[in-house]
Amino acid sequence: MDGTAPGRIQAQKVERGALGPRGRGLFGRLLDNLRGSPTTGREAVSIAIASGKGGTGKSFLATSLAVLLHKAGKRTVLVDCDFGLACDHLLLGIKPTLTLQQLLSGQATLDQVLVTAPCGPRLLPGASGVRRMATPSDRDLLAFARELGVLASREDVMVLDLGAGIAPATVLTMLGADWIVLVTQPEIAALVDAYAVVKCVAQLNEHARFLVVVNRVGTPGRGEMAFQRLTEVARQHVGVELHYLGEIADDEAVTQHRLGQLPLVATDAEARTTRCLRTLVDRLQILCGGLQPREVPSDQGIEARFRQHRLFL
């Protein structure tokens, strides 16, 4: 005998057995509960920026929020979670040499991949035009969750820019985040797709916290009217309460802005859209309790939520 405890031997046998990934995950969680109370650690507030359809301005909002939060004194990191079609580096004027692809494959460390934008926040760049990254494996998602946990322990705010729609990895990231900012536009197709996101996430977590931004609003107040239509349907059919974060005016200064330039919020403080975005950030801090990092038990942090929810997708 080598002195190994019988319980540990049995656990090793089960972990190597025919339980499959889901069974091993559930068994691992059971073992974790039996081993004692979880530890606590400091964790950033995580905000997932999502949309039902492409072209709503989701990445524009994510990069702008990251810049403004940095300017507000928050240690902010932006994670481009559009695994195969990343573009945040272009909106921040960055040319990364390493991306999430090298990080998840073990070819680079987190600190090697992270890059600081000229306008302040740090960026974890996603991969662009890489077919394999468009459908990350379970192993990729576990590695991603681990890196998010490390990032969250270092920062005040972690902004997660998701791909549009309800792909499994996208939904999983929303489920792992503390808050979901849903970006839509005041048109029926965008609102229908936004409702589809709410419905999909609520079926897996009825306590998910949604904030809604209506972008490209031509007439002041039309964004809130669109929000009221969306929230009425969500409350009636899904039972989810949505919160209004605000609207962003349709602005030619945004459409004329070229890729590779610094974000509008960093170059034109008086632009109409910049003023809208500053108002959104102020309201975001109020609704999210000041966006302060807090102590979180290890079994309730973003890495643990990722691991738990992936079992049921």
C-alpha positions as CSV (number, residue, x, y, z in Angstrom):
1,M,0.0,0.0,0.0
2,D,1.2,3.5,-0.8
3,G,-0.7,5.2,2.0
4,T,-3.2,6.9,-0.4
5,A,-6.6,7.3,1.2
6,P,-9.3,4.9,-0.1
7,G,-11.7,7.9,-0.8
8,R,-9.1,9.5,-3.0
9,I,-8.4,6.3,-4.9
10,Q,-12.1,6.0,-5.6
11,A,-12.4,9.6,-6.7
12,Q,-9.5,9.1,-9.1
13,K,-11.2,5.9,-10.5
14,V,-14.4,7.8,-11.1
15,E,-12.6,10.8,-12.7
16,R,-10.9,8.4,-15.1
17,G,-14.0,6.3,-15.7
18,A,-16.9,6.6,-18.2
19,L,-18.7,9.4,-16.6
20,G,-18.0,11.8,-19.5
21,P,-17.3,15.5,-19.1
22,R,-20.6,16.4,-17.5
23,G,-20.5,13.6,-15.0
24,R,-16.9,14.4,-14.1
25,G,-17.8,18.0,-13.6
26,L,-20.8,17.2,-11.4
27,F,-18.7,14.7,-9.4
28,G,-15.9,17.3,-9.0
29,R,-18.3,19.8,-7.6
30,L,-19.6,17.3,-5.1
31,L,-16.0,16.6,-4.0
32,D,-15.3,20.3,-3.7
33,N,-18.3,20.6,-1.4
34,L,-17.1,17.7,0.8
35,R,-13.6,19.1,1.1
36,G,-14.7,22.1,3.2
37,S,-15.7,25.7,3.0
38,P,-14.6,27.7,-0.1
39,T,-12.1,30.5,0.2
40,T,-12.9,34.1,-0.7
41,G,-11.0,36.4,-3.0
42,R,-11.2,39.9,-4.5
43,E,-13.0,39.9,-7.8
44,A,-13.8,42.6,-10.4
45,V,-17.4,43.4,-11.5
46,S,-17.9,41.7,-14.8
47,I,-20.1,43.3,-17.5
48,A,-21.1,41.3,-20.6
49,I,-21.9,43.5,-23.6
50,A,-24.3,41.5,-25.8
51,S,-26.7,41.9,-28.7
52,G,-29.2,39.8,-30.6
53,K,-28.0,40.7,-34.0
54,G,-24.8,42.1,-35.6
55,G,-24.5,45.8,-36.4
56,T,-26.1,47.2,-33.3
57,G,-22.9,49.0,-32.2
58,K,-22.1,46.5,-29.5
59,S,-18.3,46.6,-29.9
60,F,-18.4,50.4,-30.2
61,L,-20.2,50.5,-26.9
62,A,-17.8,48.0,-25.2
63,T,-14.7,49.8,-26.2
64,S,-16.1,53.2,-25.4
65,L,-17.2,52.1,-21.9
66,A,-13.8,50.6,-21.2
67,V,-12.1,53.9,-22.1
68,L,-14.5,56.0,-20.0
69,L,-14.3,53.7,-17.0
70,H,-10.5,53.9,-17.2
71,K,-10.8,57.7,-17.3
72,A,-13.1,57.5,-14.2
73,G,-10.2,55.9,-12.3
74,K,-11.3,52.2,-12.6
75,R,-8.8,49.6,-13.3
76,T,-10.5,48.3,-16.5
77,V,-9.8,45.3,-18.8
78,L,-11.7,44.7,-22.0
79,V,-12.0,41.1,-23.2
80,D,-12.9,40.5,-26.8
81,C,-15.1,37.4,-26.5
82,D,-16.1,37.3,-30.2
83,F,-13.8,34.3,-30.5
84,G,-13.5,34.1,-34.3
85,L,-14.5,37.6,-35.5
86,A,-12.8,39.9,-33.0
87,C,-12.5,43.7,-33.8
88,D,-12.0,45.5,-30.5
89,H,-8.3,46.0,-31.3
90,L,-9.2,47.9,-34.4
91,L,-11.6,50.2,-32.5
92,L,-8.9,50.9,-30.0
93,G,-6.1,51.6,-32.5
94,I,-4.1,48.5,-31.5
95,K,-2.2,45.9,-33.6
96,P,-1.8,42.9,-31.2
97,T,0.9,40.3,-32.0
98,L,-0.8,37.6,-29.8
99,T,-4.5,36.8,-29.2
100,L,-6.8,34.6,-27.3
101,Q,-6.0,31.8,-29.7
102,Q,-2.4,31.6,-28.5
103,L,-3.5,32.0,-24.8
104,L,-6.0,29.1,-24.9
105,S,-3.6,26.8,-26.8
106,G,-0.9,27.3,-24.2
107,Q,1.5,29.1,-26.7
108,A,1.5,32.3,-24.6
109,T,0.7,33.5,-21.1
110,L,-2.0,35.9,-20.1
111,D,0.5,38.7,-19.4
112,Q,2.1,38.2,-22.8
113,V,-1.3,38.5,-24.6
114,L,-2.6,41.5,-22.7
115,V,-1.9,44.8,-24.3
116,T,-2.5,48.4,-23.0
117,A,-4.5,50.7,-25.3
118,P,-3.1,54.2,-26.0
119,C,-6.3,55.6,-24.4
120,G,-5.9,53.6,-21.2
121,P,-7.7,50.3,-20.7
122,R,-6.0,46.9,-21.1
123,L,-7.3,44.6,-23.9
124,L,-7.3,40.8,-24.1
125,P,-7.6,40.5,-28.0
126,G,-9.7,37.9,-29.6
127,A,-8.9,36.0,-32.7
128,S,-10.1,37.1,-36.1
129,G,-10.8,34.9,-39.1
130,V,-9.8,31.7,-37.2
131,R,-12.5,29.0,-37.9
132,R,-11.5,26.8,-35.0
133,M,-11.9,29.6,-32.5
134,A,-15.5,30.3,-33.8
135,T,-16.6,27.1,-32.1
136,P,-14.4,26.7,-28.9
137,S,-14.1,23.3,-27.4
138,D,-15.0,22.4,-23.8
139,R,-11.3,22.5,-23.1
140,D,-11.0,26.0,-24.6
141,L,-13.9,27.2,-22.5
142,L,-12.4,25.8,-19.3
143,A,-9.1,27.5,-20.1
144,F,-11.0,30.7,-20.9
145,A,-12.8,30.6,-17.5
146,R,-9.5,30.1,-15.7
147,E,-8.0,33.1,-17.4
148,L,-11.1,35.2,-16.7
149,G,-10.8,34.3,-13.0
150,V,-7.1,35.5,-13.0
151,L,-8.1,38.8,-14.7
152,A,-11.0,39.4,-12.3
153,S,-8.6,39.1,-9.3
154,R,-6.5,42.0,-10.7
155,E,-9.0,44.5,-12.0
156,D,-11.9,46.7,-10.8
157,V,-14.1,46.2,-13.9
158,M,-14.0,43.5,-16.6
159,V,-15.9,44.4,-19.8
160,L,-16.7,41.3,-21.9
161,D,-17.5,42.1,-25.5
162,L,-19.5,39.1,-26.8
163,G,-20.3,38.0,-30.3
164,A,-23.8,38.7,-31.5
165,G,-26.6,36.1,-31.1
166,I,-27.0,33.0,-28.9
167,A,-24.2,30.7,-29.7
168,P,-23.3,28.4,-26.8
169,A,-20.0,30.1,-25.9
170,T,-21.8,33.5,-26.0
171,V,-24.6,32.4,-23.8
172,L,-22.2,30.8,-21.4
173,T,-20.2,34.1,-21.1
174,M,-23.5,36.0,-20.3
175,L,-24.3,33.5,-17.6
176,G,-20.9,33.9,-16.1
177,A,-21.0,37.7,-15.9
178,D,-22.4,39.8,-13.1
179,W,-24.4,42.1,-15.4
180,I,-25.5,41.8,-19.0
181,V,-25.8,45.0,-21.1
182,L,-28.0,44.3,-24.0
183,V,-27.5,46.6,-27.0
184,T,-30.3,47.0,-29.5
185,Q,-31.8,49.6,-31.9
186,P,-35.3,51.1,-32.2
187,E,-36.4,48.8,-35.0
188,I,-38.5,45.7,-34.9
189,A,-35.8,43.2,-36.1
190,A,-33.3,44.3,-33.5
191,L,-35.9,44.3,-30.7
192,V,-37.1,40.8,-31.7
193,D,-33.5,39.5,-31.6
194,A,-32.9,41.2,-28.3
195,Y,-35.9,39.5,-26.8
196,A,-34.5,36.1,-28.1
197,V,-31.3,36.7,-26.1
198,V,-33.3,37.5,-22.9
199,K,-35.5,34.5,-23.3
200,C,-32.5,32.1,-23.9
201,V,-30.5,33.4,-20.9
202,A,-33.6,33.5,-18.6
203,Q,-34.4,29.9,-19.3
204,L,-31.0,29.0,-17.8
205,N,-30.8,31.7,-15.1
206,E,-34.0,33.5,-14.1
207,H,-32.0,35.8,-11.9
208,A,-29.8,37.2,-14.7
209,R,-29.5,41.0,-14.5
210,F,-30.1,42.8,-17.8
211,L,-29.4,46.5,-18.6
212,V,-30.6,47.7,-22.0
213,V,-29.0,50.3,-24.2
214,V,-30.8,51.6,-27.4
215,N,-28.3,52.8,-30.0
216,R,-28.6,55.0,-33.1
217,V,-31.7,56.8,-31.8
218,G,-32.8,59.5,-34.3
219,T,-35.3,61.3,-32.0
220,P,-34.7,61.9,-28.3
221,G,-36.9,59.7,-26.2
222,R,-37.4,57.1,-28.9
223,G,-34.9,54.8,-27.2
224,E,-37.0,54.6,-24.0
225,M,-40.1,53.9,-26.1
226,A,-38.3,51.0,-27.7
227,F,-37.2,49.8,-24.3
228,Q,-40.8,49.9,-23.0
229,R,-41.9,47.6,-25.8
230,L,-39.1,45.2,-25.1
231,T,-39.5,45.1,-21.4
232,E,-43.3,44.6,-21.6
233,V,-42.8,41.5,-23.8
234,A,-40.0,40.2,-21.5
235,R,-42.0,40.6,-18.4
236,Q,-45.1,39.1,-19.8
237,H,-43.6,36.0,-21.5
238,V,-40.4,35.3,-19.6
239,G,-40.9,37.0,-16.3
240,V,-37.7,38.9,-16.4
241,E,-37.3,42.5,-15.3
242,L,-35.1,44.7,-17.6
243,H,-33.5,47.9,-16.6
244,Y,-33.0,50.9,-18.9
245,L,-29.5,52.1,-19.1
246,G,-30.1,54.8,-21.7
247,E,-30.0,55.7,-25.4
248,I,-27.2,56.8,-27.8
249,A,-28.1,59.3,-30.4
250,D,-27.5,58.6,-34.1
251,D,-24.4,60.7,-34.8
252,E,-22.5,61.2,-38.1
253,A,-19.3,61.6,-36.1
254,V,-19.4,57.9,-35.4
255,T,-20.1,56.7,-38.9
256,Q,-17.3,58.9,-40.2
257,H,-14.8,57.6,-37.7
258,R,-12.2,55.3,-39.3
259,L,-10.9,52.0,-38.0
260,G,-7.5,52.2,-36.5
261,Q,-8.2,55.6,-35.0
262,L,-8.5,56.2,-31.3
263,P,-12.1,55.9,-30.0
264,L,-14.4,59.0,-30.3
265,V,-14.7,59.2,-26.5
266,A,-10.9,59.7,-26.4
267,T,-10.6,62.2,-29.2
268,D,-13.7,64.4,-29.0
269,A,-15.0,65.0,-25.5
270,E,-17.8,67.3,-26.8
271,A,-19.2,65.0,-29.5
272,R,-22.9,64.2,-29.1
273,T,-22.2,60.5,-28.8
274,T,-19.5,61.1,-26.2
275,R,-21.9,63.0,-24.0
276,C,-24.5,60.2,-24.3
277,L,-21.8,57.6,-23.3
278,R,-20.7,59.6,-20.3
279,T,-24.3,59.7,-19.1
280,L,-24.5,55.9,-19.6
281,V,-21.4,55.3,-17.6
282,D,-22.7,57.5,-14.7
283,R,-25.9,55.5,-14.7
284,L,-24.1,52.2,-15.0
285,Q,-22.1,53.0,-11.9
286,I,-25.3,53.8,-10.0
287,L,-27.2,50.7,-11.1
288,C,-24.2,48.4,-10.5
289,G,-23.4,49.7,-7.0
290,G,-20.4,51.8,-7.8
291,L,-18.6,49.2,-9.8
292,Q,-16.3,48.3,-6.9
293,P,-14.5,44.9,-6.7
294,R,-15.7,42.8,-3.8
295,E,-14.9,39.7,-1.9
296,V,-16.4,36.6,-3.5
297,P,-16.3,32.9,-2.4
298,S,-14.3,30.8,-4.7
299,D,-17.3,28.7,-5.6
300,Q,-19.3,31.8,-6.7
301,G,-16.7,33.7,-8.8
302,I,-16.8,34.0,-12.5
303,E,-14.6,31.0,-13.1
304,A,-16.9,28.8,-11.0
305,R,-20.0,30.2,-12.7
306,F,-18.5,29.3,-16.1
307,R,-17.8,25.8,-15.0
308,Q,-21.2,25.3,-13.5
309,H,-23.3,26.7,-16.3
310,R,-21.4,24.9,-19.1
311,L,-22.7,21.6,-17.7
312,F,-26.3,22.5,-18.7
313,L,-25.8,24.1,-22.1
